[in-house]
Amino acid sequence: MNLFDDFNLKEHKLETELLENLYSVDLYREIIENSLFIRLKDIHFLGAIDYLYTNKKKHTRYEHTLSVATLALQYAKIKNLSFKDEKYLVCSALLHDIGHAPLSHSMEPAFKKLFNITHHKAGMKIINGTSPLGKNLYNILLKHQINIDEIIDLLDGNSKKEYAFALDNPINIDTIDGIMRTYTYSSNARNKNQKLALLPNIYEILEATTNLKQLHILDEFWKLKDFVYSNIINNEIHMYADNFSQSYVLSETKIKENDFYLTEGQFKELHNNLFEKLKLLKNQNNHSSMKLNYIKRSYKINQNVTITNSSEYAKKYIHTKIADVFNISYSRNYTYQTLNLGY
C-alpha cells in the first residue's frame, strides 16, 4: 500500500515498515479494519475540488489518516515513548478525522450552520459511543482499556502530556501530511516527482520538529503552507466549488443532520445533481462575477525570534486569519494546467 504515491524509494521503505508496525498491534489493526474507519475510503480529501478535475490523482481521508498515523508512530520512535504513550498518540492520529462528512470540508460550514455539527464534533460522538454510526470504535477502545477522556483531550488540544506536542504544535503531524498531500494537486503526472524532490519529505519535516538544528526545514514547510493556502485552497474556482456545495446544502430541504454521517457514495445517490453540477463548473462559460466572504489565512515566519525550545514554535511560525472578500470571475477551461504554481 502506497499512501502518498509520490515517495522516493527510501521514503516508501520507511512508510512500508511503519504500516507493518501499525497492523502488527491488535489495537491499531482493529481500528483500521473497522467499518467506521474504512468509511474514510469514500471521503475525498479535498472534497468538492476533487470533482472539478478528472486528470488528477485523488486522495482520500483514509490515505491521509493512515499517513498521519505513520507519522505518529515515527514520532514515538524518535522520542522513545513508552508503549502506553505511543498507543494514545497513534490512536488519536487514527481517530482525528473519523468524523468527516461527504466532501470533507467543502460542505461542513453549511452543516454547522444548519445543525451545529462539524467533523470534530461528529468524531467526538464516534469516539465516545454516542454517534448514529454506532459504538463499534468506542467498544474497541474500551476493550483495550483506552481512556476515552484522554483521547478526547489530545484531540481537543487540552492534553498536558509531553507527546501532545506532535498533535498541537504549529507544524503538527496532521498538517505535515495535509499540506504535502494538497501540494500534489498543483502538479501533473509528468512533473510531480520532480517538484516534490525539491522539498523535504514528510518524515524529514517530522524529525525537524524535534531538532532545533533543522529549523531551516521547518521554514521551508511554513513557506509551502502559505503557498498552498494562497494558490490551491483559496484558488478562485476551488472556493467557488466549496461555496456552491454549501449553497446546495442550505437550499436543499431534504438535507438531514444524519446525512453528515453518510459516505460520499451514499450522499451522491441522494444528491447526484450536486455532483453533476460540480463536474460542469469548470466548463461553464461566463460565470457572472460574485463576491465571496471568506477567512484569509496567511503563514509568515518571524525572523526576529530566536527559538531555544520547541514550545516556542508558535512565536516564530505565525498564523493569521482575517475576514476578507474574494472577487470571483473566471471563464471556460480554467484548469490546473493553466495555473502558474511555480513554488
C-alpha positions in Angstrom: 0.0 0.0 0.0 1.4 3.4 -1.0 -0.4 6.1 0.9 1.3 9.0 -0.9 2.0 7.7 -4.4 4.9 10.3 -4.6 7.5 8.8 -2.2 11.0 8.0 -3.3 12.4 4.5 -2.6 13.8 5.5 0.8 10.5 7.1 2.0 8.5 4.2 0.6 10.6 1.7 2.6 10.1 3.6 5.8 6.3 4.0 5.1 6.0 0.3 4.5 7.8 -0.5 7.7 5.6 1.8 9.7 2.4 0.4 8.2 3.5 -3.1 9.0 4.1 -1.9 12.6 0.6 -0.4 12.7 -1.0 -3.7 11.6 1.1 -5.7 14.0 -0.6 -4.1 17.0 -4.1 -5.5 17.6 -5.5 -2.2 18.8 -4.4 -0.2 15.8 -5.3 -3.0 13.3 -8.8 -3.4 14.8 -9.4 0.4 14.4 -8.1 0.4 10.8 -10.2 -2.6 9.9 -13.4 -1.3 11.5 -16.2 -0.2 9.2 -16.2 3.4 10.6 -12.6 3.8 9.6 -13.0 2.1 6.2 -15.8 4.6 5.6 -13.0 7.2 5.1 -12.0 5.5 1.9 -15.2 7.0 0.4 -14.5 10.6 1.6 -12.4 12.7 -0.8 -9.5 14.5 0.8 -10.2 17.9 -0.9 -13.9 17.4 -1.2 -15.6 19.3 -4.0 -12.3 20.2 -5.5 -11.7 16.6 -6.4 -14.8 16.6 -8.6 -13.6 19.5 -10.8 -10.8 17.5 -12.5 -10.7 14.1 -14.0 -7.0 14.0 -14.7 -5.7 14.3 -11.1 -4.7 11.7 -8.6 -7.5 11.7 -6.0 -6.6 11.3 -2.3 -9.0 10.2 0.5 -9.3 10.9 4.2 -8.4 7.2 4.7 -5.0 7.6 3.0 -4.4 10.9 4.9 -5.3 9.4 8.2 -3.1 6.3 7.8 -0.2 8.6 6.8 -0.7 10.7 9.9 -0.7 7.5 12.0 2.7 6.5 10.5 4.0 10.0 11.4 2.7 9.4 15.0 4.4 6.0 15.1 7.7 7.5 13.8 7.4 10.4 16.4 7.0 7.8 19.2 10.2 6.1 17.9 12.2 9.4 17.7 11.1 10.4 21.2 11.5 6.9 22.6 7.9 6.9 24.0 6.6 4.1 26.2 4.1 1.8 24.6 1.4 3.3 26.7 2.1 6.8 25.4 2.6 5.6 21.9 -0.9 3.9 22.0 -2.6 7.2 22.9 -0.7 9.2 20.3 -1.3 6.7 17.5 -5.0 6.2 18.4 -5.5 9.9 18.4 -3.9 10.1 14.9 -6.1 7.3 13.6 -9.2 9.0 15.0 -8.5 12.6 14.3 -10.6 12.7 11.1 -13.0 9.9 11.8 -16.0 12.2 11.8 -15.5 13.7 8.3 -18.6 14.2 6.2 -19.0 13.7 2.5 -16.9 16.2 0.5 -14.7 16.8 3.6 -14.5 20.5 4.5 -16.5 21.7 1.4 -20.0 21.3 2.8 -19.1 21.4 6.5 -19.8 25.1 7.1 -23.3 24.7 5.9 -24.0 21.6 8.1 -22.5 23.6 11.0 -24.9 26.5 10.3 -28.0 24.2 10.0 -27.3 21.6 12.6 -24.2 22.9 14.6 -22.2 19.8 13.6 -18.6 19.7 12.4 -16.3 16.8 11.7 -14.7 17.3 15.1 -18.0 17.1 16.9 -19.1 14.1 14.8 -15.7 12.5 15.6 -16.1 13.0 19.3 -19.5 11.3 19.1 -18.0 8.3 17.4 -15.2 8.1 19.9 -17.5 8.4 23.0 -20.1 6.0 21.6 -23.0 8.4 21.0 -22.9 8.6 17.2 -25.7 7.4 14.9 -23.0 5.2 13.4 -22.9 3.1 16.5 -20.4 2.1 19.2 -18.0 -0.1 17.2 -14.9 2.1 17.7 -15.9 3.0 21.2 -16.1 -0.7 22.1 -12.6 -1.3 20.6 -11.1 1.4 22.7 -12.8 0.1 25.9 -11.7 -3.5 25.0 -8.1 -2.3 25.0 -8.6 -0.2 28.2 -8.0 3.1 26.4 -9.1 6.1 28.5 -11.7 7.8 26.2 -11.3 11.2 28.0 -7.5 11.2 27.4 -8.1 10.6 23.7 -10.6 13.5 23.6 -8.2 15.8 25.5 -5.5 15.0 22.9 -7.8 15.8 20.0 -9.2 18.9 21.7 -5.7 20.2 22.3 -6.2 20.1 26.1 -3.8 17.3 27.0 -0.9 18.1 29.3 1.1 15.1 28.0 4.5 16.0 26.6 3.9 13.9 23.5 0.8 16.0 22.7 3.2 18.3 21.0 3.1 16.0 18.0 -0.6 16.9 17.6 -0.9 20.5 18.7 2.3 22.4 17.7 2.0 24.7 14.6 3.8 22.1 12.5 2.0 19.0 13.7 1.6 15.5 12.2 -1.8 16.3 10.7 -0.8 19.5 8.9 2.5 18.0 7.7 0.7 15.3 5.7 -2.2 17.6 4.8 -0.1 20.3 3.3 2.2 18.0 1.4 -0.7 16.0 0.1 -2.5 19.1 -1.0 0.6 20.4 -2.8 0.5 17.4 -5.1 -2.7 18.9 -6.6 -0.6 21.7 -8.1 1.4 19.3 -10.3 0.8 17.0 -13.1 1.9 13.4 -13.7 5.0 14.4 -15.5 6.4 16.9 -13.1 5.1 15.9 -9.6 8.0 13.8 -8.6 10.4 16.5 -9.9 8.7 19.2 -7.9 8.3 17.1 -4.7 12.0 16.2 -4.9 12.8 19.9 -4.2 11.1 19.7 -0.9 11.8 17.8 2.4 9.7 14.7 2.7 7.1 14.2 5.5 9.4 12.2 7.7 12.2 14.8 7.4 9.8 17.6 8.4 8.6 15.5 11.3 12.2 14.9 12.5 12.9 18.7 12.2 10.1 19.4 14.7 12.2 17.6 17.3 15.6 19.1 16.3 16.3 22.9 16.7 19.3 22.5 14.3 16.9 21.7 11.5 14.7 24.9 11.7 15.5 25.6 8.0 13.4 22.6 7.1 10.5 24.0 9.1 11.0 27.4 7.5 10.6 25.7 4.1 7.5 23.9 5.2 5.9 27.0 6.6 6.5 28.9 3.3 5.0 25.9 1.5 1.9 26.1 3.7 1.4 29.7 2.9 1.7 28.9 -0.8 -0.8 26.0 -0.6 -3.4 28.2 1.0 -2.9 31.1 -1.3 -2.7 29.2 -4.5 -4.6 26.0 -4.1 -7.1 26.1 -1.2 -8.0 29.7 -1.9 -7.8 29.4 -5.7 -11.0 31.0 -7.0 -12.5 28.0 -8.8 -11.9 25.9 -5.7 -13.5 28.5 -3.5 -16.4 28.7 -5.9 -16.9 24.9 -5.7 -16.9 24.9 -1.9 -19.3 27.8 -1.9 -21.5 26.1 -4.4 -21.6 22.9 -2.2 -22.5 24.9 0.9 -25.3 26.8 -1.0 -26.7 23.4 -2.1 -26.9 22.2 1.4 -28.5 25.4 2.7 -31.1 25.4 -0.1 -31.9 21.7 -0.2 -34.9 21.0 2.1 -34.2 17.2 2.0 -30.9 17.5 3.8 -30.9 15.9 7.2 -28.4 16.0 10.0 -27.6 12.3 9.7 -26.6 12.9 6.1 -23.3 14.2 7.6 -22.5 10.6 8.6 -23.0 9.1 5.1 -20.2 8.0 2.9 -19.7 10.2 -0.2 -21.1 7.4 -2.4 -24.3 7.3 -0.3 -24.6 11.0 -0.3 -24.2 11.1 -4.1 -27.0 8.6 -4.5 -29.3 11.0 -2.7 -27.9 14.2 -4.2 -26.4 13.3 -7.6 -27.4 16.7 -9.0 -24.8 18.4 -6.9 -22.0 16.2 -8.1 -23.1 16.5 -11.8 -23.0 20.3 -11.4 -19.6 20.3 -9.8 -18.2 18.4 -12.8 -19.7 21.0 -15.1 -18.4 24.1 -13.2 -15.0 24.2 -14.9 -16.6 24.2 -18.4 -19.3 26.7 -18.0 -18.9 30.0 -19.8 -19.2 33.5 -18.4 -19.8 33.0 -14.8 -21.1 36.3 -13.5 -18.8 38.0 -11.1 -19.5 37.4 -7.5 -18.1 38.4 -4.1 -17.4 35.7 -1.6 -16.8 36.3 2.1 -14.1 34.0 3.4 -11.3 33.8 6.0 -8.0 34.6 4.5 -5.2 32.7 6.2 -1.5 33.6 5.9 1.6 31.8 7.3 4.6 34.0 7.9 7.9 33.5 9.6 9.0 35.9 12.3 12.7 36.2 11.5 13.3 38.3 14.7 12.6 35.4 17.0 15.4 33.1 18.3 14.0 29.7 19.2 15.6 28.0 22.2 12.8 25.4 22.8 10.3 23.7 20.6 7.5 25.0 22.8 8.3 28.4 21.3 7.5 27.5 17.7 4.3 29.5 17.8 6.3 32.7 18.2 8.3 32.0 15.1 5.7 30.4 12.8 2.8 33.0 12.7 -0.7 32.1 11.5 -3.1 34.9 10.9 -6.8 34.8 9.9 -8.5 37.8 8.5 -12.1 38.2 7.2 -11.8 39.1 3.5 -13.9 39.3 0.3 -12.9 37.3 -2.7 -14.0 38.6 -6.1 -14.7 35.6 -8.3 -14.9 35.8 -12.1 -13.5 33.1 -14.3 -14.0 31.7 -17.8 -14.0 28.4 -19.6 -11.3 25.8 -19.3 -9.8 27.1 -16.0 -7.8 24.1 -15.2 -4.7 23.1 -13.2 -2.7 23.1 -16.3 -3.3 26.9 -16.7 -2.3 27.7 -13.2 1.1 29.2 -12.5 2.0 27.2 -9.4 5.8 27.6 -9.6 6.7 27.1 -5.9 
